[in-house]
Amino acid sequence: MQGKKPTRAQKMAIQKYNLNHQNWLVEKNHEGMLLLKHRYTDQRKEIPS
Protein backbone atom coordinates (compact mmCIF):
# COMPACT_ATOMS: atom_id res chain seq x y z
CA MET A 1 0.00 0.00 0.00
CA GLN A 2 1.20 3.48 -0.79
CA GLY A 3 1.56 5.96 2.06
CA LYS A 4 0.45 9.58 2.10
CA LYS A 5 2.02 12.67 3.62
CA PRO A 6 0.72 13.27 7.16
CA THR A 7 -1.63 16.14 7.94
CA ARG A 8 -0.68 18.77 10.51
CA ALA A 9 -2.53 16.94 13.31
CA GLN A 10 -0.92 13.64 12.30
CA LYS A 11 2.52 15.28 12.30
CA MET A 12 1.95 16.36 15.91
CA ALA A 13 0.92 12.81 16.88
CA ILE A 14 4.04 11.38 15.19
CA GLN A 15 6.32 13.86 16.95
CA LYS A 16 4.69 13.00 20.29
CA TYR A 17 6.21 9.51 19.93
CA ASN A 18 9.70 10.94 19.25
CA LEU A 19 9.59 10.14 15.54
CA ASN A 20 10.62 12.50 12.76
CA HIS A 21 7.45 13.24 10.76
CA GLN A 22 9.51 13.86 7.62
CA ASN A 23 10.54 10.20 7.51
CA TRP A 24 7.09 8.63 7.98
CA LEU A 25 4.09 8.23 5.68
CA VAL A 26 0.53 7.42 6.80
CA GLU A 27 -0.79 4.16 5.36
CA LYS A 28 -4.02 3.93 7.35
CA ASN A 29 -5.89 6.05 9.86
CA HIS A 30 -8.49 3.83 11.54
CA GLU A 31 -10.14 3.55 14.96
CA GLY A 32 -7.87 6.17 16.52
CA MET A 33 -4.68 4.46 15.33
CA LEU A 34 -2.16 5.55 12.70
CA LEU A 35 -0.39 2.89 10.66
CA LEU A 36 2.93 4.46 9.61
CA LYS A 37 5.44 3.37 7.00
CA HIS A 38 9.03 4.61 6.96
CA ARG A 39 9.90 6.37 3.70
CA TYR A 40 13.20 4.61 3.14
CA THR A 41 13.31 1.34 5.11
CA ASP A 42 9.64 0.24 4.74
CA GLN A 43 9.52 -0.37 8.49
CA ARG A 44 5.97 -0.14 9.87
CA LYS A 45 4.70 1.20 13.20
CA GLU A 46 1.26 1.65 14.71
CA ILE A 47 0.68 4.55 17.11
CA PRO A 48 -2.43 6.14 18.65
CA SER A 49 -3.55 9.25 16.79
N, C-alpha and C positions, 0 to 999 in steps of 0.2 A: 504494500500500500504506500502511496505517496504522501509525504507529510506536507503540512502547510505552515507558513510563518505564523507565530503566535500573535494574538491580539495584545493590546496593552495590559489588560487584566491578567491574561495568561502569562505574560512576561513577568509580572509581579509575583505570581504564584511560583513560577520556575525559580526566580531569584530567592524566594523564601526558603527553598531547599538547597541553597548554596550551589546552584547550577548556573552556568553562563547561558542566558537566553539566546545568545547569538549562535550557539552550537547545537540547539535543539529545535526540532520541528514537531508540530502537533499532529499525531496520526488520528486520534479519536478523542472526543470530549463527551463522555457519557456518565450519567449517574454521579456527578460530582467528582469524577476522576479524569485526569489527563493521561493519555498514553503518549509518551514522548519517544522520538527516534533521534539519535545523534546524527548530525549531518554527515560526518566523515566515517565513523566506525560502525554504523548501523546498530549500535547498542540500543536497547529499549529499556525504558523505566516507566513506572506508573506512580503518579503522585496525586494527592487530593488537590482539587482546583479551588 
